[in-house]
Amino acid sequence: MLVSPALSEPPGTPGLRPLLRALPVFAGETPGFATAAAPAGPVDLFAAWLREAVEAGEPEPHAMTLATVDADGYPSARVLILKDVLPEAAGWQFAVQAGSPKGRDLAHRPYAALTFHWKALARQVRLRGPVTAEDAESAAADFRARGLPAHAAASLGRQSTPLTDPAARERELAAARERLARDPDAVPPEWTLYTLRAERVEFWQGRRDRDHVRLAYDRDGAAGWKRGRLWP
Ligand SMILES: Cc1cc2nc3c(=O)[nH]c(=O)nc-3n(C[C@H](O)[C@H](O)[C@H](O)COP(=O)(O)O)c2cc1C
């Protein structure tokens, strides 16, 4: 027997649908985006948008979602911190433990996507491209620039493996802190700085009237970029 959808209970989590429907989107500022005046390459525009996100008070504007796929093509995504952007290579840099799931994904398939979302300005930047590991010296410089609590935790490795004995981990953490106090320059061998060399970078400016403005840069030859608008 057919049941009218209006008479049946909605299938979702009780109360969640009206809550979701009532939430605003693009509630912050929605600046204009003069795509015709955009710079020739994406790094300058990215740097300008990142600075504007900082000025607009965006919390953690340097946080981005890194998407990878494993050897079987199964995707994963997680949030990481951006470390730098190399203007010559158009390379976005991040650092992780090589033995973590994302490190293993990148070892099998050295391609990734990054997404930034700056809510205060209704902006998104999406990029993708091949990823390479930088040398040990660059990884060490990145590691040493982090604070001691991060050092101690990262030096334990085993990220994302099951934590079956939290007390044992606390003891290991205390021992790691003592080791680092004696040798503050020690760098865990797993610590790796990666560079994603962007092949495509898309800038997305949201608008309340939903007439969003999108501009994509595609690598064109060794040094140049093609850029063009995308349908919203
Ligand atoms: C704001 C924020 C920043 C993060 N920054 C990093 C980072 O720079 N490096 C990192 O390895 N994990 C970072 N994480 C944790 C990752 O999202 C993730 O949980 C962890 O790296 C394990 O990922 P994996 O199991 O896919 O390897 C961050 C999480 C958040 C919410």
The ligand as a MOL file (V3000), in Angstrom:
LIG
                    3D

  0  0  0     0  0            999 V3000
M  V30 BEGIN CTAB
M  V30 COUNTS 31 33 0 0 0
M  V30 BEGIN ATOM
M  V30 1 C 42.0460 22.4150 13.5260 0
M  V30 2 C 42.7780 21.0900 13.3930 0
M  V30 3 C 44.1140 21.0780 13.0100 0
M  V30 4 C 44.8030 19.8840 12.8500 0
M  V30 5 N 46.1020 19.9180 12.3970 0
M  V30 6 C 46.7720 18.7690 12.1610 0
M  V30 7 C 48.0890 18.7980 11.5620 0
M  V30 8 O 48.6310 19.8570 11.1970 0
M  V30 9 N 48.7280 17.6020 11.3750 0
M  V30 10 C 48.1270 16.4180 11.7000 0
M  V30 11 O 48.7690 15.3580 11.4930 0
M  V30 12 N 46.8760 16.3480 12.2280 0
M  V30 13 C 46.1690 17.5040 12.4610 0
M  V30 14 N 44.8910 17.4570 12.9900 0
M  V30 15 C 44.3030 16.1240 13.2980 0
M  V30 16 C 43.8090 15.4770 11.9920 0
M  V30 17 O 42.5560 16.0630 11.5900 0
M  V30 18 C 43.5980 13.9480 12.1100 0
M  V30 19 O 42.6910 13.6620 13.1540 0
M  V30 20 C 44.8940 13.1730 12.3910 0
M  V30 21 O 45.9770 13.7510 11.6800 0
M  V30 22 C 44.7340 11.7040 12.0030 0
M  V30 23 O 44.4270 11.6120 10.6320 0
M  V30 24 P 44.5460 10.2470 9.7820 0
M  V30 25 O 44.0390 9.1410 10.6500 0
M  V30 26 O 43.7040 10.4620 8.5780 0
M  V30 27 O 46.0070 10.0720 9.4150 0
M  V30 28 C 44.1560 18.6380 13.1390 0
M  V30 29 C 42.8030 18.6530 13.5200 0
M  V30 30 C 42.1260 19.8580 13.6380 0
M  V30 31 C 40.6560 19.8330 14.0200 0
M  V30 END ATOM
M  V30 BEGIN BOND
M  V30 1 1 1 2
M  V30 2 1 2 3
M  V30 3 2 2 30
M  V30 4 2 3 4
M  V30 5 1 4 5
M  V30 6 1 4 28
M  V30 7 2 5 6
M  V30 8 1 6 7
M  V30 9 1 6 13
M  V30 10 2 7 8
M  V30 11 1 7 9
M  V30 12 1 9 10
M  V30 13 2 10 11
M  V30 14 1 10 12
M  V30 15 2 12 13
M  V30 16 1 13 14
M  V30 17 1 14 15
M  V30 18 1 14 28
M  V30 19 1 15 16
M  V30 20 1 16 17
M  V30 21 1 16 18
M  V30 22 1 18 19
M  V30 23 1 18 20
M  V30 24 1 20 21
M  V30 25 1 20 22
M  V30 26 1 22 23
M  V30 27 1 23 24
M  V30 28 2 24 25
M  V30 29 1 24 26
M  V30 30 1 24 27
M  V30 31 2 28 29
M  V30 32 1 29 30
M  V30 33 1 30 31
M  V30 END BOND
M  V30 END CTAB
M  END
